[in-house]
Amino acid sequence: MSKEDFVAYTGSSDEIIKTLKTDPRSGLSKEEAQARLEQYGENVIHEEERRSMLQKFFDQFKDFMIIVLLAAAVVSAVVGIAEGEGVADAIIILIVVILNALLGVFQEAKAEDAIDALKDMSSPEATVIRDNDHIKVKSTELVPGDIVALEAGDVVPADMRFIETNSLKIEEAALTGESVPVEKNAAAEVAGDAGIGDRSNMGFSSTNVTYGRALGVVTHTGMNTEVGHIAAMLSSTDKQLTPLQRDQEQLGKTLTYLIIAIAVLTFIVGVFLKGFAPIQMLLVSISLAVAAIPEGLPAITTIILSLGTQTMADRKALVRTLPAVETLGSTQVICSDKTGTLTLNEMTIEKVYYDGELHNADEELDTNSEFIRSFVFANDSKIDSQGNVNGDPTETAMVKYALDHKMNLKEQLQEFSRVNEVPFDSDRKLMSTVHDMGNGKYFVAVKGAPDQLIKRATHIHKNGEIVPIEQTDIDHIMENNTHMAREALRVLAGAYKIIDSVPSEVNTDTIENNLVFAGLVGMIDPERSEAKASIEKARKAGIRTVMITGDHAVTAQAIAERLTILDPNDANNEEHVMTGAELNEISDEELIKHVQDYSVYARVSPEHKVRIIKAWQANGRVVSMTGDGVNDAPSLKQADIGVGMGITGTEVSKGASDMVLADDNFQTIVVAVEEGRKVFSNIQKAVQFLLSANLGEVITLFMATLFGWVILEPIHILWINLVTDVFPAIALGMEPAESNVMSHSPRTKDDSFLSFGIAPSILYQGILEAAITLFVYWYAAEGPMQTNLVGDERHVLAETMAFITLGLIQLFHSYNVKSTFGSLFRRNPFDNKWLNGAFLLSGFMLLGVILIPGISQFFDVHALTGGQWGIVIAAAFSIVIIVEIVKFLFRSTGADEKFNRAVE
């Protein structure tokens, strides 16, 4: 039955049963169940039709930069064939393109795990009533109208409206984000605009029954359930392009336009102004185009990102998609789920009240006192053989509190054996147990809601004595109850009495009266110890943390204040907390306008989380979303980068994430952001190095054409691109993080590879490289350099010196780009062993074309004398000296700070 057909949580259960045409006693007939199964389909999560691996492979070639690379391969092949040098460079480019495509296919296949994980969450079997008989059926065979029986330990197999409930509690954290099990009541009246977490008469598919029993009628199955709705959202949510992907696409387009324009201009100038032969100028123009295309950039970017993933993995951040590495560095807003991400998802006692005083939970405690016994005796938690405490989170918190204070609980429970009980129910909000003391008397332990329990207390335990309870005692108890509640603590009261015999009928009337009030316990799902420091570190780096949770507003606000997401000293913090109900009242346009006014969102649904993410993105922010529940999956996918929890996270949330924290530690996110910033900085260095080198080659060829010179052969350009570009660029990706990497605010979506001073640096450094190369060629071909060579031989010598100079300039220049504005000598210039190795390897391959016999003829180069080698090396090294001078001028004038954005 479609979710739009009717609202299952309003009206009475009788009306729902009538609408579904079923019988709560006999259930559906087998024939009717089969007919409905054919009508509504199986109770499963359907996945969208998936593209074949071949389709995914060809989709990778739609990227603009890939198209540029394919064009580069064609150009390289044309040049190679025309010059008789082969197509080796074209083959290398094609290999890069194919490897990138295969990597993209692999990443996309992994991202489809989210829907698969949703399908695996459903309960394998369910107990239903059909033809007046309780039978087990596969949960996939459930249909609307089926009557299902639930008990503690069951997984709810479909969305259902409860007909009967008996002390029922359901853990819905994975769906709603609420940290404690929700009490369910079949008779509860629910408003039509209630969020999922407030629909107390409903059970939702894939949630867990932690306490009690129930009978419910199935209202929705399969894709019409709340979990199915999330699956549909996952399928329809468009994954955002990462800043890195946007930059690469934009850079590819820009370079293509410039390359075409410069190549055409060079051809026109050479043919019509300088009189070169059209064929010769066509080859020169093609060589210029090859020089301009940074064909190694995608491969180098992939390698740098891969290295970043390895470093992050060592620091407990497992990256599922390569671009996510860099995206982390540009994160401006971290929207974080509360439960299990900022908090431990483990109820913990923080305050206790007994003997008329409020105490911290870590203070010493008499474990033989009636105070602690009232809470741990009236308790259904179990301790397994490994010492783990299992059960309702609030009850396990009490047991852990006792165990932490060295209470020998197992021994006391054996000494005070349970002989009877009055189970908890949501009407009276109490639970009682009766224990044989072994001396002819019985100990009655009672725990529950303070306002209910205090009505049944006639005495109070004070200073080791039992005295009649007075109004001043009640006032003081309720005052402390209110105090703890304002701190968002969940407060329970404990009481006891000792009786001579067990009544013939054990119920609330015979047991829960004339009690001795023992005390209060205040518990909360506490914040992670490291989360506060991490949030403050993120704030210093210009990153805002926003909490999004399914918990109540008062709890969310308290945790946010403890974590400093909200200023603890701000008396108006409630104005910065928005609830899901309030979100429903405003339009997307209003949310976009005011989203920056709120730091905490409470009682939200999966749709709300996606709206919040989109609102931040509409304001131009790069958004990271962290979460661990099924309810987080759509927003994890919508965010620029989704961060799942590896330990407590559901497979659905992990499948929808770009990164998974192996230690569920919020601090790891900030560590990963720092690594992401380093990765982006290193990619920028590679871009600066490659584009300044390519610009130097382009200007060299263009100016040579204007001067009527033939300065470099196509094979020289290809060899420089292959040898002196790739290895140093990859090595620059291994640079350690600069000391100020976390002192600047994150880059925005308007910032690119060329921001923060990279563009002007590329420009002046490219001009310098070209000027030095042109000078060396002029000096060797037409200038005062002494040589016995004339004519073509002197031209070949000049070409050779220009070729080696340009190659060595790029190798020396690789050290310049270790910092955009900082001096190379402010620290050890040789601290990157990979760059040192790349310099030596590339230098050997560059100089080998002259020094190794037989190869020099292939490259059409001339041997150099000692003096000529001195000129080449001195000219090439001059790039370091000149760039150092320019950097000094930038720093001394403060121009460097204008390019960097400080944290506001």
N, C-alpha and C positions, 0 to 999 in steps of 0.2 A: 504494500500500500504506500502510495506516495506521501512524502512529508506535507505536501500541500493539501492533501485530501481532508485532513482534520487535525486539530491540535489535541494531543492525547493527555496533556497534563492539566487542562482546565475542565471544569465540570466534575461529576461524580464518576466513580469507577463503573457503576451500573449503566451510565449513559455510554461509556466507552464500550462496554460489553455488548450493549444493544446495537451500537453502530457497527461493531465487528461481527455481529451475528454469531455469537458463540455462547457456551454454557460453562460457568465457572466450576460446576461439579463434574460434568461428564466430558467437557472439552469438545473438540471437533471429532467428527467421525473420520475414519481413515479415508473414506471416499472423498469427503469434503476437503481434507488436508491435501490429498493428491490433486484435486481440482485447483485449489489455491496455489499449490506449488507450480502448476503449469501456468497459472495466471500471473503470479508475481515473480516467478523465477526462484532460483536457489538463494539461500541466505549467505551470499559470498560477496567479496569485494571484487568488482570487475576492473580490469585494467584496460587502458586505452590501447587501441591497435598500435603495435610497435613497428617501426620501420626495420627493414632488413639490414644486415651488416653492410651490404653493398650500398644501400641508400645512404646510410650514415657515413660511409667512406666518401662518397661523391659529394655529400653535403659539406664536407670539410673544405672543398675547393671553391666554395662560394665566397669565402673571405677575401676581401680586396687585396690584402697583402700577399696572399697566396697567388692571386691572379698576377700581381706584379712579379712575383718570383717566377711564375711560369713564363711570363714575357721575357724575364731576364735569361731564362734557360734558352729560349728561342734565339734571342739576340746573341748570346754566347756561342750557340751552335753556328749561327750565320758567320760570326767573326772567325771562329775556329776553322770552318770549312773554307771560307774565302782566303784565309791566310795559310791554309794547309797545315794548321797546327792541331787539328782534331777537335773533339767535342768534350774533352775531359771536364772543363768547367761547367758545361751544361749538365753533364751527368751528375756532378756533385750537387748542383742546385736541385735537380729532380729528386735525388736521394733525400735531401733536406725536406722537400715538400711532402714526399711520401711518408717519411717518419713522423712529421707533424700531423698528417692526416690519420695515421694509425694510432697515434697517441690520443687524438681527439675522440676517435671511435671508442677506445678503451675507457676514457673518462666518462663518456656518455652512457656506456653500458653499465658502469658502476652506479651512476646516478639513478638508474631505474630500480634500485634495490628498495626504495621507499614503499612503492606500491606492493611489492612482493612481501615486505615485512608486515604490512597491514593485513594481508590475506592470512598470514600465519598466526595472527593474534586471536582469532576466534576460538571459542571453546569447541573441542572435538565432539562432545556429546552433551545432551540436555535431557532432563527429566520432564516429560510432558504428560498431560492427561488427554487421552484419546479413547473414545468409546467407553468412558467411565473407568479407564484402567491407567495406572501409572506405568509408563514405559520409557525406555531410553531410546532416543533417536539421535542421528547425526545432526549437529547444529545446522548444517547446510540445508536440512530438510524442514526447518521451522518455517511457519507461514504466519501472517497476521491472523489473530484469533486463537492461536495455540495458547493453552494454559500451561505455564511453566512453573515448576517448583524449584526454589533455590534454598541453599543452606550455606553455612560458613565454609569457605574454601572453594566455592564454585566461581567460575567465570560467567558473567552475565552473557548469554549467547545471542541476544538481540535486544533492541529497544523495547521496553515493556512498561505498561502501567500496572502498578501494584493493586491487587485486590485485597490481600491480607498481608500484614507484616507483624513479625514477632521479634522485637529487639533488634531490628535489622540495621546494619551499618555496612556501607559500601565504600571502598577505597577508589576514588575517582581522580587521583592526582594526575595520572597520565592523560586524562581527558580534559580536566578543568584546571589543574594546577593547584588545587586546594590540598594543603599538606596533611590534613587529618581526615579519617573516614567520615562520611556524611550519614547522619541518622535519617532513615527513611520511614515514612508513615503513609500508609495507604489512604488514610482519611484526610491528609493535609490538603488545604485549599491553596492553590497556586495561581498567581496572577498571570494574565496572558502575556505580559511582557517580561516575565521572569527569565533570567539567564539559566544556562544549563546547570550551574552549581546550585541554584535555588529551587530546582524542580524536585522537591523532596518526595513526591509520590511516583517518581519514575526511576527505572533502572536502565542503564545504557550499555550497549554492546561493548564487550572487551574490558569492562571494569570488574573489580574483584569483591566478592562478598567476604567481609572480615568477621562478621558477628551476626548471629540470629538466623531467622528463617523467613521465607516469604513465598507468596503465590502471586503470579502476575500474568497478565494477558499480553501477548506479543502484539505490538502496534506497528512496528516497522522492521523490515529485514533488509539485508544486503546493502545496496547503495543508498537506501532511504534512511538508514540509521545515521546517528551523529558521526560515527566513525566512517561510514560510507560517504557522508558529506565532506569530511576531511579529505578522503581519498579523491573525491571529485575536485576539490580545491587544489590538491597537489597536481592533478592532471592538467588543470586549467591555468595554474599560476605560471606566468612567463618568467623564466629565469633572466635576471638582469645581466647585461653586458658588464664585465668588470672594467674598472678604470684602465687597466692594462690593455684589455682587448679594444676598448674605445681608442686608446692612444695609438695602438698599432694600426688600427684601421684608418685613423685620421692621418697618421704619418705616411702610410702607404699611398693614400690618395694625393697628399701634398707632394710627395716625392715624384709620383708619376707625372703630375702636371708640370713640375719644374724640369724633370728629365726630358720630357717631350719638347718643351719650349726651348731649352738650352741646346738640345741636339739639332733641332730645326734651325735655330739661330746660327749655330756653328757651321752647319752645312751651307747656309745662305752666304755667310761672311766668307767662308773659304772658297766657294765657287764663284760668286759674283763680285767680290771685292779683291780677293787675293789671287784669283785665277787658277786655283788648284783644279785638278781633274775631278769630275763628279764622282767617279768610282772611288778615287782616293779619299775624297771628303766623306763619302758615304761610310767608308770603313772607319774614318776618324770619328764621325758622329756616333756610330755604333759603339766604338771603343769608349767614347765619352759617356754614353748611356750605361754601359757596363760598369764604368768607374763610379757612376753616381748611385747605382742600385746597391744598397747594403744587403746583399743576398744572404749574408750570414746572420743577420739580426734575429729572425725568428728562431733559428737553431740556437744561437747564443742565449737568447732570452729563455728558451726552454731549458737549456743547461743550467743557467743561473737559478731559475726557479726550482729545478730538480735538486740542486745543491742546497737551496733553502729548505726544501721539504725534508731533507736528511737531517739538517741541523735542528729543525723543529721537532722531528720525530725523537731526536735525542733529548729534547726538552719536553716530551710528553704531549706534543701537539701533532696529531696525525692528519696530514693534509690529503684530501681525497681528489681535489682538482688543482692543477698547477697554478692557474691564475689567482687562486685564493691566497697564495703566499704573499703576493704583492698587494692584493686588495686589503689585507689586514693592515698593512702599513698606512693606507690612506683612510682607514676607518675614522669617522668623525663622531659617530653615535653608536654606543653599544646598548642595544635593547636586550635586557636580560630577564629571563624567567627567574622568579624568586626560588620556588621550591626545588631543592636539589641542585641548584646552580649557585645562588648566593647564600643559600642556607643548606643545612646538612640533610634535609628531608628525614629528620629523626627527632621526634619529640623528646625534649630534655627538661627536667625539672630545674628551675632557676631560683625560685623563692619558696619557702615553707613558713607556715604560721602555726605555732603551737605554744602552749603555756603563756598565752596572751602577748606574744612577741613575734615580729617578722624576722626571719633568719635567711641568710644566703644558703643556697643548697650545699655549698662545700663546707659548711660548719659541721663540727662533730655532732653525732647523733647517737642516742641510745637505741640500738636496734632491737632491744627487748621491750620497747615502749609500745603502749597501745596505739599511739599516733601512727607509727609506721605499719603496725600490724593491720590497722583498719584499711589501709590502702593496698597492701600486698596480699592480704587474705581474700578480700572481696575483689578477686582478680582472676581472669581466665588465661593469662599468659602462660606459656610453656617454656621450659629451659631444656634444650636438647643436649645430646651427649657431648657436643663440642662446646657447650657453655653459651650458645646463642639463645637469645630470648625472642620468642615468636608470639605474635598475637596482635591485638589492637594497639596502635602506636601510643595512645595515652596510657594504656595499662602497662605496656612494656617499659615506658618511661619510669613508672613507679617502681617496677621490679629492678631496673638498672640502677635507680637511685639507691635502693636498699643494698644491692650487691656492691655498689661503689663504696658504701659505708661498712663493708665487711659483714653484712648480715648473712648468717647461715640459713638461707631461706628454705632450702630443701629439708634441713633438719627440723626447722620450726613447723613446716607444713606436715611433716610426719608426726610430730608431737601433737599438733593441733589439726587432726584430720578433719576434712570437710565431710559433713554428714547430710547437709541439705542446703538449699539456696532459693533465693527469689531473684530470677534473672532481671536484667535491666530491661526497661521498656521506655519508649520516648515520651510517654504520658507523665509518669511520676518522676522520671530522670534519676532513678536510684538503682543500685544493685546491692544485694545482701547475701552473705554466706554464713552458715552455722557450722562451728567447729567444736569437736569433742576435746575438752581440756584434760581428760583422763582422770579427773578427780570428782566425777559426778556432776560437774558443771559444764556449761557450754558458752563459747565465746561467739558473739554475733558481730560480724564486721560489716559496716555499711559505708558505701561511698557514692557520691553523686553531686548534683548541682547544689551549690551552697544555699540558694534561696529555698530549695525544697527540703534539704536535710535539716536546716536550722529550725524549721517548723516542728520537727519530730524530736528535737533534743530538749530534755528537761534538766540536764546537768552538763557540766563542763569540767574538763580535766585541766587543773591549774596547779603548777608547782608541786606535782606529785600527789595532789589531793583531788577528790571528786567532790565538787560543790554545786549547789543549785545554780543554774544559769540565770543571769539577770539581764535586764534590758541594756545596761551599760556594756555587758559582755557581747550581746548581740550587735549593738551599734559598732563596737570595736572590730568585731569579726567582719561585718559588712563593709566597714570603712577600709579595712585591709584588702578585702575582696575587690572593692572598686579600684583601689590603688594598683593592684596587680593587673586588673582588667585594662586599665588605662595604659599600661605598659605592654598591652597586647598579649598578656599571658592568659592561657586557658586555665581557669581555676576550677578545681574540684575540692569538695569537702569530705572529711572522713569522720566517722563516729563508731561507737561500739556500745555493747552492754554485755553483762554476764548473766545468764539465766540458769535456773536449776534444772529445767527440763525443756525438751523440744515440743512445741505445740503439735497437736494432732493434725492441724492444717497449717502448713507453713506458707504464709502469704504476707503481703504488705501490711495488712491490718494486725496480724498476730506477731510480726517480727519487728517491723520498722516503726517502733514507738518507744517512748521513755529512754531515748538514747543519750549517751554521754558524748558531747562534742569533743573531738580529738584535735582537729586542726584543718588547715588548708594547704594545698600544694598548687603552685603556679608553674605552668610549663609552656614551652614555646619551641617551635622549630628554629633553633638558633642560627645566626649568621655564621658562615665559615670564618675561621680565625684570620685567614689571609685575605679575605675579600675586601675588608675595609682599606687596608694598605694598598691593595691593587687598584681600587677605585680612585684613591687619592693620587696614585702615580699616573693613572690615566688622565685625571683632571689636569695635572701639571703638564701633560703632553697635549693638552687641548682637546681631549676626548670626553664627551659627556656620557654618563651612564644613566639609563632609564630603566626602571623596574616595571615589568609587566607580569601580573599574577592573577590567578583565579581566587586568591584569598580575599577576605573581607578588607575593607578600606582601612580600618583601625589597625589591623595586624600589618598590612602592607606599609602603612605610614610609620609604625613603630620600628619595623626592620629597616626601612629606608633611612630613618634618623640615626639608627645605630651604625649604619654603613656609611653615613655622611652623604648619601644620595640627596637627602634633604638636610638642610642646616638644622641641627638639633636645637639651636637657640631661637629658631624662627617660630613665633607663636601662631603664624598663619599658614602652617604647613598643609593643613587640610585643603587650602586653596590650590595646592600643587598636586593634589591627588584627584584623579578622575575615575569614576566607576563605569562599568559596562553599560549600566542603565543610562547614565548621562551621555555616553558615546552614542547611544541609540537616538538621542534627542537632537543631535547636531548633524549637519550635512558634511560630506567629504570636504567641501570648500571651506567650511568653518573650521574643521579639524586641521586642515593644511595651514590656515591662518594662525591658529592658536596652539599648534602642537608643541611649540617650543616653550610654552608656559607651564607644561606639566612634566614632572619627573617620575611620577608613579601612576600606574593604571591598575585598578583592582576589579575583581569579579568580572573579568573579561572572557570572551569566547574566542575560538580560533579566528573567526571573521574579524573581530575587533583587532586582534594582533596584526593581521595583514593590513587593515586600514591604517593602523598607527605607523607601520613600516612605510607604507606608500606615502603617507603624509610627510614623513621626514624626507623621503626621496624626492617628493615634489618640491621641497625646499632646497634641493640641490645637495643634500647630505649623502655621504657614503655610510651605509648602515650595516652594522653587524648585529645579528640576532643570536642569542644563546638560549638553549632549552634542552629539556630531556624527555618531554612527554609527547604523546600522540598529538595533543592539542597544539604543540609548538611546530609541528611539521610544515604546515602551509606557510607560516611566517618565516621559518628557516629557509624555505625555498625562495620566498619573495625577496628576502634580504640580499644585499650585495654580497654578503658572506654569512652563511649559516654555520653556527658552531654547536655541535652536539656533545653530549656527555657520554663518555665511553663506558663508565661503570654503571651509573644509575639510569642512563638513557635507554629509551626503548629503541628497538631496531628501526622503527619507523622514523624517529627523529634523527638517528644516525644516518639512515639512508637518504634523508633529505638535506643533509648538511654538506658543507664544503670542507669542514674541518671537524675532527673529533678530538676531544680532550681525553687522553688516556687516564688521567688522574682526577677528572671531574673538578679541577682546581681553577677557580676564576682567575687566580694569579697567572696561570699559564696563558690565558688570553692576552694579558698585557705583555708577557714575555714574547708571545708570538707576534704582537703588534710591533714590538721593537725589532724583531727579526724581519718582519715584513718591510719596515722602513729601511732597514739595511739592504734588503734585496732590491727595493726600488732605487735606492741610492746607487747601488752597484749596476743596475740596468741603465740608469742615467749615465753612469761613467762609460759603460760600453757604447751607449748611443752617442755620447759626446766624442768618444774616441773614433768610432766608425764614421760618423757624419763629418767630423772635422777632417778626417783623412780623405774621405770621398770628395768633400768640397775642395780640398787642396788639389786633388787629381783633376777635378772638373775645371777649376780656375786655371790650372797649369795648361791643360789641353786647349781651353778656349783662348787664353792669352797668347799661347804659342801660335794658334791659328791666325790671330790678329797680327802677330809679328812676322807671319810667313814662315814659321819654323815647323819642322817635324821633330818633336822633342821626345816622344815615347811611342814605341810600337804597341799594337794591341796585346801581344803576348806579355810585354812588360807590365801593362795594367792588370791583366788577369793574374799574373804571378804575385804582384804586390797585394792585390785583393785577397788572394788565397793564403799567402804566407804571412804577411805582416799585419793583416786585419784580424783574422779569426782567433789565433792563439792568445795574443795579448788581451783581446776583448773578453775571452772566456776567463782568463786569469784575473781580470778586473772584477769579475763576479765573485772572486774569492776574497776580496778586500774585507778586512775587519771593519766593524761598525765604527763610524766616527763618534767622538765623545759627545757631541751635541745632538745626536740623532733623535733624542726624546725631548729636546728643549724647544722644538718648533711645533706649531700646531699642524694638524694633518693637512695634506694637500687636498684641494677641493676637486670637484668634477671638471672645473674649468682649467685646472693645472694639468700639465702634460709632461712628456719626456723632456720637453724643451724649456720648462719653467725653471725658476730659481737660478737664473743666470746661465743656464746651459746654452740657450740660443745665441746670446752675444759671444759666449766663449767659443762655440763652434765657428761662428762667423770670423772672429779675428784670428783664431788659430788656423782655420782653413786658409785664410789669406796669407798668413805667415808661412805656412808650409809651401804654398804655391810660389810666393816671392823668393824664398830661399832656393827652391828647385830651379826656378827660371834664372836666378842669378848664377847658379853654378853652371847651367847650360850655356848661358851667354859668355861667362868667363872662359869656359872650355872651348866654345865654338868660334866666338868672335872677339873675345876680350884679350887681355894681355898675358894669358897663361902661356908659358914657354913650352913648345912642343915641336918636334920635327915633322909631325903629321900635317897633311894638307888635304883639301878636297873631301871626298867621301870618308876617308879614314878618320880625319879630324871630326867629322860629323858623327861617326859611329862612337868615337871616344866621348864626345860631348853627351850623346844619348846615354852612353853607359854611366857616366858620372851623374847625370840627372836621375837615371833609374835607381842607382844605388843610394844617392842622396835622399830621394823621396822615400825609399823603403826604410832607410835608417832614421830619417826624421820621424816617421810613424812609430818606430820602436822606442826612440827616446821620448817621444811625446806621450807614450802610454804611461810614463811615470808622472807626467804633468797632471793627468786627469785623476790621479788618486784623490785629489781634492779640487773642487771648483775654484775656490778662492784662497784656501790655505796654502802656505808654503810647503813645498815638497820636503824641506829640511826641518820642519817643525817637529818631526819625529824621524825615526829610522826610515829612510827612503826605501830600504831593501827588506822591510818587514813582511812582504808578501812573497813567499818563496815560489809560489806558482807564477807570479809575474816575472820574477827573476829567471825562472826556467823557460818561460815563453819567450823572453827577450833573447836568451841564448839559442834556443831552438830555431826561432824565426830568423835570427841573425845568421846562423849557420846555413839555413836554406837559402837566404837571400844572397849571401856572399859566395855560396857554393857555385852559383851559376857562372862566376868569373874564375874562381880559384880551382875548380875541379876540371881537369882536361876532358874535352869531348862535349861537355855541357855548354860551354861558352859559345860554340858555333851554333848550337840549337837556338840559343837566345839572341844571337847576333850581337854580342857584346865584345868589348876590347879590354885587354889586360891593362891594369893601371900601375903606374910607378909609385914609389914610396911617397913622393910629394903629392901626387894626385890623390892617393889614399888619405893623406893628411888633410887636404882641402875638403874632400867629401865628408870625412868624419867630423872635422871642425864645424863645417856648415850645418851638418845634421844636428850636432849637439847644441848649436846656438839656439835651437828652439826651446831648450830648457831654460837657458839664461834669459831669453826675451820674455817668455811666459812668466817667469818668476818676477821680472820687473813689472809686467802688466798687473799681476796679482797684487803686488805691493801697492801699486797705485790705486787699485780697487779698494783695498783695505784702508789705506791712509785717507781716502776721501769718503769712506763710509758707504761707498756704492755697493759693496757686498751685502750689507744689511738690508738694502732696499729690495734685494732679490729674495731674501728669506723672510718668512712670516713668523714672527714671534708669537708665543702663546699669549692670548689676550687675558 
